[in-house]
Amino acid sequence: MSGLMDRFPPAPDGQVTLANWRVSPFNQWGFQHVREIVPSADIANDPDDLWRLPPVDADLKALAIDDGQGGYIGLDAFLTRTRTDAFVLVHRGRVLCERYANGMGPTTPHILMSVSKSMLGLLAGILAANGVLDLDASAEQCVPELRDSAFQGAVVRQLLDMRVGLDFDEDYLATSGPIVQYRKATNWNPLDPGETATDLRSFLPTLDVRSGPHGGAFNYVSPCTDLLGWIIERASGRRFADLFSELLWTRLGAARPCYITVDRLGAPRCAGGMCMTAMDLARVGQLLAAGGRRGDRQIVPQAWIDDIMTAGDPDAWLAGPFVSYFPGRPMHYRAKWYVERGTEPVLSGFGIHGQHLFVDPARRIVVAKFSSQALPLDGDAIRMTYRAIDAIRALLAGD
């Protein structure tokens, strides 16, 4: 991160701003200092109740990762090639590897991007089990402001599974159009001169064009997750950040608070705005690897985790837009989680620019990875990362 925000005041060519914080190389600093750029809401932990994951000496020299070019590379080369900021590997509740780069450290929060969606998916499962969130309720039943929008008739379960027939071009490199207006509504993009400020709750009802029926193909559109944040707040009468803190973050034993970006009226960016340390993200993975339990406390319902692993629709996945990033892998998407199907399924949360959380419950393997990749969707880096998980699972299979 040399030259970025390294003096006061920063040199103009090293200044990270609302206009460039997601663009390389500025994202190397921006992803670790999001709340200095975008307004945010704290998500409190319980500092007196830490879930300790002990470190152990582990020899990973035998790890051989298919580089996609006919050769194999080790862990260090893989982390460098995929522009990794943090990497944590946990096996059977013990930390085998913890690495940091680009100025990041153990206490540095980093943006999750769309792994934030997976965090909402866990909270939704808790709320559904508690009778707060009705998975069969329609969007307009939960939020009447959505009548006559493209969301009308879509039920909460379809919003969770990204099977809403909303026509929305999720082009991360676009410089105009609905996705840019969406980002302005979330406080992620600056307004143009003279432009009137908007917000998420006024933006979402303006999406009124359908691409097809609800309940059809996997249709990855981030506004569905921000809408779920609104639905959760409306159903519970509570702020999303406070609910996440009370029902998950304090119970999890997180070492540090996390936070989520908010719009000008305080609506949370549930689709991508959560920020936390790599080790605390690994704790989330460890919770899932332990069946949603920490000690004798069931935090995320086991039935919800089982549903994520088994109840997704592979045909809906195959009809969706992401198949090329997961070649040869039998996949489905359920409750904001990607699942590689099989006798020993792997759950993963995945966000642009290289954010990942992997959980292999059968082998009790967890990998948390933060990155500052230049491209939002770097196909080579995504495929290499999944091959790295294959190699890690193979290496630890007998342990």
C-alpha positions in Angstrom: 0.0 0.0 0.0 3.0 2.3 -0.4 2.0 5.8 -1.4 -1.6 5.4 -0.3 -2.8 7.6 2.5 0.8 7.6 3.9 1.2 11.2 4.8 -0.9 14.1 6.1 -2.4 15.5 4.1 -2.1 12.7 1.5 -0.6 13.5 -1.8 -3.4 13.8 -4.5 -2.4 10.7 -6.3 -2.4 8.7 -3.0 -5.8 9.9 -1.7 -8.4 7.3 -1.3 -11.9 8.7 -1.7 -15.5 7.8 -2.1 -14.9 7.9 -5.9 -12.0 5.4 -6.0 -12.0 3.3 -2.9 -13.1 0.1 -4.8 -10.7 0.7 -7.7 -7.2 -0.9 -7.7 -4.7 0.1 -6.2 -6.8 2.3 -3.9 -8.9 -0.7 -2.7 -5.8 -2.0 -0.9 -6.3 0.8 1.6 -10.0 1.3 1.1 -11.1 -2.2 1.9 -9.4 -2.0 5.3 -10.7 1.5 6.2 -14.2 1.5 4.9 -15.7 3.4 7.8 -13.4 6.3 7.1 -15.1 6.6 3.7 -18.7 5.4 4.1 -21.0 6.0 7.2 -21.4 2.8 9.3 -23.2 1.3 12.2 -21.3 -0.6 15.0 -22.1 -4.3 15.7 -21.0 -4.9 19.2 -19.2 -8.0 20.5 -19.0 -9.3 24.1 -15.3 -8.6 25.1 -15.7 -10.8 28.2 -16.8 -13.9 26.2 -14.1 -14.7 23.6 -14.2 -17.9 21.6 -10.5 -19.0 21.6 -9.2 -20.9 18.7 -5.7 -22.1 19.7 -2.9 -21.8 17.2 -0.8 -24.9 16.4 2.4 -25.5 14.5 1.4 -26.9 11.1 3.6 -27.9 8.1 1.8 -26.8 4.9 4.9 -27.3 2.7 3.2 -30.3 1.1 0.3 -28.2 -0.1 0.2 -28.3 -3.9 -2.3 -26.1 -5.6 -3.2 -26.5 -9.3 -2.3 -23.2 -10.9 -4.5 -23.8 -13.9 -1.5 -23.7 -16.3 -0.3 -27.3 -16.0 1.7 -26.7 -12.8 1.4 -26.6 -9.1 2.2 -23.8 -6.6 2.5 -23.6 -2.8 0.6 -21.5 -0.4 2.8 -18.4 -0.5 2.6 -18.2 -4.3 -1.2 -18.7 -4.2 -1.7 -15.9 -1.7 0.5 -13.6 -3.8 -1.2 -14.4 -7.1 -4.7 -13.9 -5.7 -3.7 -10.5 -4.0 -4.5 -11.8 -0.5 -4.8 -9.4 2.4 -5.6 -12.0 5.0 -5.8 -15.8 5.2 -6.9 -18.0 8.1 -7.0 -21.8 8.0 -8.7 -23.6 10.9 -8.9 -27.3 11.3 -10.8 -29.0 14.1 -11.0 -25.8 16.0 -7.3 -25.1 15.8 -5.6 -22.3 13.8 -3.1 -23.9 11.3 -2.3 -20.8 9.4 -2.8 -17.0 9.8 -1.3 -14.7 7.3 -1.6 -10.9 6.6 -0.3 -8.6 3.9 -0.8 -5.1 2.5 -0.7 -3.4 5.9 -3.5 -5.6 7.4 -3.2 -7.3 10.8 -5.1 -9.4 13.2 -7.2 -6.5 14.5 -7.9 -4.9 11.1 -11.5 -5.1 9.9 -11.8 -5.8 6.2 -14.9 -5.5 4.0 -16.7 -8.8 3.2 -18.4 -7.6 0.1 -21.0 -10.2 -0.7 -19.9 -12.5 2.1 -22.1 -10.0 4.0 -25.1 -11.7 2.3 -24.1 -15.0 3.9 -24.1 -13.3 7.3 -27.6 -12.1 6.7 -28.5 -15.6 5.7 -27.5 -16.9 9.1 -29.5 -14.2 10.9 -32.5 -15.0 8.8 -32.3 -18.6 9.9 -32.3 -17.5 13.6 -35.2 -15.1 13.1 -37.2 -17.7 11.1 -36.7 -20.3 13.9 -37.8 -17.6 16.5 -41.0 -16.9 14.5 -40.0 -13.4 13.7 -39.4 -13.9 9.9 -42.0 -15.6 7.8 -40.3 -17.3 4.8 -43.6 -17.6 2.9 -44.6 -13.9 3.3 -44.5 -11.8 0.1 -42.3 -8.7 -0.2 -45.3 -6.4 -0.3 -46.9 -8.1 2.8 -43.7 -7.3 4.7 -43.1 -3.9 3.2 -46.3 -2.4 1.6 -44.2 0.3 -0.1 -43.1 -2.5 -2.6 -46.6 -2.8 -4.2 -46.4 -2.4 -7.9 -42.6 -2.9 -7.9 -40.8 -5.8 -9.5 -40.6 -7.4 -6.1 -44.4 -7.8 -5.8 -45.3 -11.4 -5.3 -41.8 -12.5 -4.4 -41.6 -14.3 -1.1 -38.9 -14.1 1.5 -37.6 -17.6 0.6 -37.1 -16.5 -3.1 -35.3 -13.4 -2.0 -33.0 -15.5 0.2 -32.3 -17.9 -2.7 -31.8 -15.3 -5.4 -34.7 -16.6 -7.4 -36.6 -13.3 -7.9 -37.4 -12.3 -11.5 -35.9 -8.8 -11.2 -34.4 -7.2 -14.3 -31.2 -5.7 -12.9 -27.8 -5.7 -14.6 -25.3 -6.3 -11.9 -22.4 -5.0 -14.0 -19.7 -4.0 -11.4 -17.8 -2.0 -14.0 -20.7 0.1 -15.2 -20.3 3.8 -15.0 -24.0 4.7 -15.4 -27.4 3.1 -15.2 -29.4 1.5 -12.3 -26.4 -0.1 -10.6 -24.7 3.3 -10.2 -27.9 4.8 -8.9 -28.1 1.9 -6.5 -24.6 2.5 -5.2 -25.4 6.2 -4.8 -28.4 5.3 -2.8 -26.3 3.2 -0.5 -23.6 5.9 0.0 -21.0 3.9 -1.9 -20.7 6.3 -4.8 -20.5 10.1 -4.8 -23.3 12.2 -6.2 -22.9 14.2 -9.3 -22.9 18.0 -9.0 -26.4 19.2 -8.2 -27.7 15.6 -7.8 -30.3 15.1 -5.1 -29.3 12.6 -2.4 -31.4 9.4 -2.3 -31.5 6.3 0.0 -32.1 2.6 -0.2 -35.7 2.6 1.0 -36.7 5.1 -1.7 -34.6 3.4 -4.4 -35.8 -0.2 -4.0 -39.5 0.5 -4.9 -38.4 2.2 -8.2 -37.1 -1.2 -9.5 -40.2 -2.2 -11.5 -39.0 -4.2 -14.5 -39.2 -8.0 -14.4 -36.9 -10.4 -16.2 -39.1 -13.5 -15.6 -41.2 -15.2 -13.0 -40.3 -15.4 -9.4 -39.1 -18.8 -8.3 -37.3 -19.5 -11.6 -33.6 -19.5 -12.4 -30.9 -18.4 -10.0 -30.8 -14.6 -10.6 -28.0 -12.9 -8.7 -29.1 -9.3 -7.9 -27.8 -7.6 -4.8 -30.8 -5.4 -4.1 -32.7 -8.5 -3.1 -30.4 -8.8 0.0 -30.7 -5.1 0.9 -34.5 -5.6 0.7 -34.2 -8.5 3.1 -32.5 -6.2 5.5 -35.5 -3.8 5.3 -37.9 -6.8 5.7 -35.9 -8.0 8.8 -36.0 -4.5 10.4 -39.7 -4.1 9.6 -40.6 -7.6 11.0 -38.6 -7.2 14.2 -38.9 -3.5 14.8 -35.1 -3.5 15.4 -32.0 -2.2 13.6 -30.3 -4.9 11.6 -26.9 -4.1 13.3 -28.4 -4.5 16.8 -30.1 -7.8 15.9 -26.9 -9.2 14.4 -25.0 -8.2 17.5 -27.5 -9.7 20.0 -28.4 -13.0 18.2 -25.1 -13.9 16.6 -22.0 -11.6 17.2 -22.0 -11.6 21.0 -23.0 -15.3 21.2 -20.3 -16.2 18.7 -17.5 -15.0 21.0 -16.1 -12.6 18.4 -12.9 -10.9 19.5 -13.8 -7.5 18.2 -16.8 -5.5 17.1 -17.6 -5.5 13.4 -19.6 -2.9 11.5 -21.8 -2.4 8.5 -22.1 0.5 6.1 -25.4 2.5 6.1 -27.1 5.0 3.8 -27.9 8.6 4.7 -30.9 7.4 6.7 -29.3 4.5 8.4 -30.4 1.6 6.2 -27.8 -1.1 6.3 -26.0 -2.3 3.1 -26.7 -6.0 3.8 -25.6 -7.0 0.3 -22.0 -6.1 0.8 -21.2 -3.6 3.6 -20.2 -5.7 6.5 -16.6 -5.4 7.8 -14.8 -7.6 10.3 -11.4 -9.2 11.1 -10.3 -12.3 9.3 -10.2 -14.3 12.6 -13.7 -13.4 13.5 -14.9 -14.4 10.0 -13.1 -17.7 10.7 -15.1 -18.0 13.9 -18.3 -17.7 11.9 -17.0 -20.6 9.8 -16.1 -22.6 12.9 -19.6 -22.1 14.2 -21.0 -23.7 11.0 -18.4 -26.5 11.1 -19.7 -27.2 14.6 -23.3 -27.5 13.5 -24.3 -24.0 14.6 -23.2 -24.7 18.2 -20.6 -23.1 20.4 -20.2 -25.3 23.4 -23.7 -26.2 24.8 -25.4 -23.2 23.1 -27.2 -23.6 19.7 -26.7 -20.3 18.0 -27.7 -21.0 14.4 -30.3 -23.8 14.1 -28.9 -27.1 12.9 -32.0 -27.6 10.7 -31.2 -24.3 8.9 -27.6 -25.4 8.2 -28.9 -28.8 7.0 -31.4 -27.0 4.7 -28.6 -24.8 3.2 -26.5 -27.9 2.5 -29.3 -30.1 1.0 -32.3 -28.1 -0.2 -31.0 -25.9 -2.9 -32.0 -26.4 -6.6 -29.1 -27.4 -8.8 -31.3 -26.8 -12.0 -31.9 -23.2 -10.9 -28.1 -22.8 -10.5 -27.4 -24.2 -13.9 -29.8 -21.7 -15.5 -28.0 -18.8 -13.7 -25.1 -16.6 -14.6 -22.2 -18.0 -12.4 -21.7 -21.5 -13.8 -18.5 -20.5 -15.7 -16.8 -19.5 -12.4 -17.3 -23.0 -11.0 -16.5 -25.4 -13.9 -17.2 -29.0 -13.2 -18.6 -28.4 -9.8 -22.1 -29.5 -8.8 -23.5 -26.4 -7.1 -26.5 -24.8 -5.7 -27.3 -21.6 -3.9 -29.4 -21.5 -0.7 -30.1 -18.8 1.8 -27.2 -16.6 0.6 -24.7 -19.5 0.6 -22.9 -21.3 -2.2 -22.8 -25.1 -1.8 -20.7 -27.6 -3.6 -22.9 -30.6 -3.5 -21.8 -34.1 -2.7 -21.5 -36.6 0.2 -19.3 -34.0 2.0 -20.6 -30.7 0.8 -18.7 -27.4 1.2 -20.4 -24.2 2.1 -18.9 -20.9 0.9 -19.6 -17.2 1.1 -18.2 -15.3 -1.9 -17.7 -11.6 -2.5 -16.2 -9.6 -5.3 -12.5 -8.7 -5.4 -11.6 -12.0 -3.7 -13.5 -12.3 -0.4 -14.2 -15.9 0.7 -15.3 -18.0 3.6 -15.2 -21.8 3.1 -16.6 -24.4 5.5 -16.2 -28.2 5.2 -18.4 -29.5 8.1 -17.4 -33.1 7.6 -13.7 -32.5 7.8 -14.1 -29.4 10.1 -12.1 -27.2 7.8 -12.6 -23.5 7.7 -10.8 -21.0 5.4 -11.3 -17.2 5.6 -9.7 -15.1 2.9 -9.7 -11.4 2.2 -8.2 -9.9 -0.9 -7.9 -6.6 -2.9 -8.0 -8.0 -6.4 -8.1 -5.5 -9.2 -11.1 -7.0 -11.0 -14.5 -7.4 -9.2 -14.8 -10.9 -10.8 -11.5 -12.4 -11.7 -12.4 -15.8 -13.1 -8.8 -17.1 -12.9 -8.5 -16.1 -9.3 -11.9 -17.5 -8.3 -11.2 -20.9 -10.0 -7.7 -21.0 -8.4 -9.1 -20.3 -5.0 -11.5 -23.1 -5.2 -8.7 -25.4 -6.4 -6.7 -24.3 -3.4 -9.6 -25.4 -1.2 -9.6 -28.8 -3.0 -5.9 -29.1 -2.2 -6.4 -28.1 1.5 -9.2 -30.6 1.9 -7.0 -33.4 0.4 -4.0 -32.5 2.5 -6.1 -32.6 5.8 -8.3 -35.5 4.8 -6.5 -38.0 7.0 -5.9 -35.7 10.0 
